[in-house]
Amino acid sequence: MELPWEQVDEIIALALAEDVSHGDPTSESLIPPGLEGKVSILAKARGRLAGIDVARRVFLKVDPSLRVEVMITDGAEINPGDIIATVQGNVTSILKAERVALNFLQRLSGIASQTAQYVTRTQGLAVKIVDTRKTTPGLRLLEKYAVRMGGGQNHRFHLGDAVLIKDNHLAAMRALGMSLKDIVTKAKQNAPQGLTVEVEVNTTEEALAAVDAGADIIMLDNMNPDEMRRAVSQISGRAKIEASGGINLENVREAAMTGVDIISVGALTHSSKALDISLELEPQSIKSP
């Protein structure tokens, strides 16, 4: 699951420009220019790691002479007290990179950790936990990577990935006098070759109309488990079925047990809590210039 580093470097550059472009007068006014030391990046909470290679790249962008040793790789479980990585070299450089590196690491690990909880709750069931496009602007590439590190899968990366007919598309076309079946038929006829057509529905009757028109995927929006089961039973394998809306850790297994193929959860990226990870200087490592 290699990241496209050229794009990641652009994201890192923006983050560093935001934080370091005006210098670090605190470190620069206090710390001797040649002071060297070592820091440890420590897990302070249990979770799933994501973003350590991004964090490593931040340190090296600030100062290529820094020595970063990674002890735990992305996708691994971490526990309080685990040393994820160490960084050695110029102390001022380390402190300049600290916040940006930790911001990436904490944010991505939080997403991976929450995703892993959803995947664990649905263990043993033939369902995929996927994300949505509800991502932080500019960070979609990294946040969707974090979902994969948590054991989830990615839905659309961008609008061009598939045809997904949602409520406002339906409202616009219905205002022109088109039925749901007409709308799906039109989408199937005009969609670029190779793209799937998915339709958001609110009732089993709408789901069946979309299937009859040739939809590849049916999204059951905010349906309760009984309605989901009914839709799954009547669609009977003629299309993939996705459940979305109102699904959380408490009810995700119940939704999965209805027989849907996919469960999409916007909260994986828009509401994940940053995982507690810190950077701590080892005083005994300090070497005066």
Buried (B, 14 or more C-beta within 10 A) or exposed (E): EEBEEEEBEEBBEEBBEEBBEEEBEEBEEEBEEEBBBBBBBBBBBEBBBBBBBBBBBBBBBBBEEBEBEBEBEBBBEBEEEBBBBBBBBBBBBBBBBBBBBBBBBBBBBBBBBBBBBBBBBBEEBEBBBBBBBBBEEEBBBBBBBBBBBBBBBBBBBEEEEBBBBEEEBBEEBEEEEBEBBBBBBBBBEEBEEEBBBBBBBBBBEBBBBBBBBBBBBBBBBEBBBEBBBBBBEEBEEBBBBBBBBEBEEEEBBEBBBBBBBBBBBBBBBBEBEBBBBBBEBEEEBEEEE
